[in-house]
Amino acid sequence: MPILVQIEALRKQFGSVSALDGVSLSISEGEWIAIMGPSGSGKTTLINIIGGLDTPTSGHAIVGGTDVARLDEAGLTRFRAEKIGFIFQQFHLVPYLSALENVMLAQYFHSSTDEAEARAALDRVGLAARAEHLPGKLSGGEQQRVAVARALINHPKLILADEPTGNLDEANEKTVIRLLRELHAEGHTILMVTHDAAIGALAGRRIELAHGRLAQVTATTL
Amino acid sequence: MFGRLLWRLLQGSRGRLIIALVALISGGAVISSLLNLDLDASRKLTREFRRFGANLVVTPQRGFAAPQSAAGASIPGSEIAGSGAPALMDQNAAMAGIEAARAPEFVAAAPFLYVTARSAGTDVVVAGAWLDEMPQIAPAWKIEGQGISARDDLAHCMIGHNVASQLHLAPGAALELDYMQRSVRLAIAGVVEAGGAEDNQVFVNLPVAQRLAALPGRIQLVEITAAGNARAISGYAARLAQALPGYQVRPIRQMAQAEGDLLARIQSLIVWMVALILALTALCVLATMSALAMERRNDVGLMKALGGSISRIVGLFLAEIGVLGAAGGIIGAAAGIALSRWMGQRVFHAPISARWEVFPLTIALMIGISLAAALPLRMLGKIKPAVILRGE
């Protein structure tokens, strides 16, 4: 499979703290990668840089042929809108928008909105009946499913999931994992940060970070 | 989607936005009431001053101190019947010049010739004029009996209230006027009460006075009523003076000055008050917007993470503030006009009319002040999505 993400000697300094220290790796299209490691190992920093939410101190993060490190603020914004689907641990839904509008918001920033498509995305995650509900009226699992629908709506090349099940109970965790499996089966490339070894084992490859460095890469069999 | 997002934003922060809206409505109400009072008071004052009648007088270049005219102006050359040499103008030339310089400010003009004649053994000042123009030249006159509506009516006259008392005359009676060896007998159409020098005068149509004085085609002055504010009238007077070389065009200064001074003072006061209220409203909206910008940091960080450009995000918030400003302006303007009408009745004991131009002006001011007070939203541009998503 062609390479979708190419990371070369990536470094990120926060003052005197080195969050990433010369990380290099490549991810092929359609791969499901789990990034693991203890707190402070640089997992979130890595996917933030790959997703264009942060910029590296040095090195390159080439995603779909675009070197994220070379993009300016406007370029990063466009890159995020067009190429990345985010799923966050804290869900991060806009509290005064309904589930449907939260999904449509991603469409709005990408290009134009299509309510029918947004409803279909919610239907896919089992929330068709909750489309008009505000996030405050949804359970944690439902909110995360809205976030999954939002991440999918613009057909991104890469889905970045930062501890997507970290705040969920077991039942909702299973639902979200099932959705990620389906997305992977459809050919989506997924880069997932997790602390949970069992969830990490579901990925095709596990990348372990320690002190900002690549500690281990393990291929798993699904 | 834009409208949908806008509506949700308005709903989502309605607590804070209501505070800003109340400030905008209050500011808009006070500003629109002041502007309405200003515009309507100017119109009313101008109209009130116009009720005093003529406000310009055209005389020959040479003038003399003299008794007062119908509008209270000094009458140069009124010694026609006395010892001084008369200063006279050619009626046709003067009226043709005035006609040539006719401007939108022009309302009416009347030529005058004064003669001091005798009646029943008493001296009376006879004012010859175009009496059909007197309703415009001296609108404040109270007439008992009839006015004279045609300038070619040579059989009737009007007499001042004091003349009527002194000579025991009433409408319908006959009045005989003698000057030199000439005399004229006229029927009294009405008695004029003006509260000024006119109460001591007899008013005849101009040809009667000219015949009595044996000065056909000659006049001493022309009184003109012009409409508009003091500046417009001064401008018209200047243009008239240019069109009438050899004549002197003077405003009846006391009145024009009083009007101008009063309007200038009112307008200056209102401008300062409007500026002060705008500043206070802006401060209130600014405080609300600062709090709102802080409150929305997370939303903006998330929107940026999802690929929302800062111009699109801030544009959304500016539209929200603009809607708020427009709503404040519309409600405030309506409330302000009601307030000014109430103030007109309670404070000035005069009805104040709604001036519709105040509406767009107030709405534009409120939108402008809202957008200016949205300055804290600039800080949203500096938000780093990664920092927000980390929960910092």
Interface residues (C-beta under 8 A of the other chain):
Chain A: T44 N48 L53 D54 E73 A74 T77 R78 F79 R80 A81 E82 I84 F86 F88 Q90 H92 V94 P95 Y96 L97 E101 M104 L105 A106 Q107 Y108 F109 H110 S112 T113 R150
Chain B: M1 F2 R4 L5 R8 L9 Q11 G12 S13 D299 L302 M303 K304 A305 L306 G307 G308 S309 I310 R312 K384 P385 A386 L389 R390 G391
